[in-house]
């Protein structure tokens, strides 16, 4: 039996079941039409991330944690990548989906879900750039999870730069995941320019 049952689902939470099914890594399938299909892995955990155009300019995102119910939602921009890790060190996992707007700006965003001790999944709040951090920003974000820390990089534009030719430095922002009043959230922990 497949560890990824047919994707039909509960929109905000997914129950957890212990399973020892092993899933082999799949290559990312992503193309100009906006389709995305990838298996992501961390230690003994894996999930499949699928995004397809909805026909109205948006996308239907389905996240299938192995052996659990699907998390499903509508998103505005296409998925460019996905990652999994233990970003708060509680020995349960977070699933991160990276999206990028269509067009010359290619503005990035993060959609993330955190496991509630293996019982359900909750969305993690990802902040807008502050006015200070958005100074010189015109998109072209790159995201990754490095040593269980969310890292965002983007080029800085000087006045008069064209979108295709930034002449400033690169800004790198690291985010920690913290427990907030209503939900977990990403907070800026370090900013570097080089």
Secondary structure, DSSP 8 states (H G I E B T S, - for coil): --SS-----BSS----------------EE-TT--EEEEEEETTEEEEEEEEE-SSS-EEEEEEETTS-EEEEEESSEEEEEEEE-TTSSSS-EEEEEEE-SSSS--EEEEEEEESTTS-EEEEB-----TTTTTTB-S--EEEEETTEEEEEEEB--TT--TT---S-EEEEEEEEEE-SSSEEEEEEEEEE-
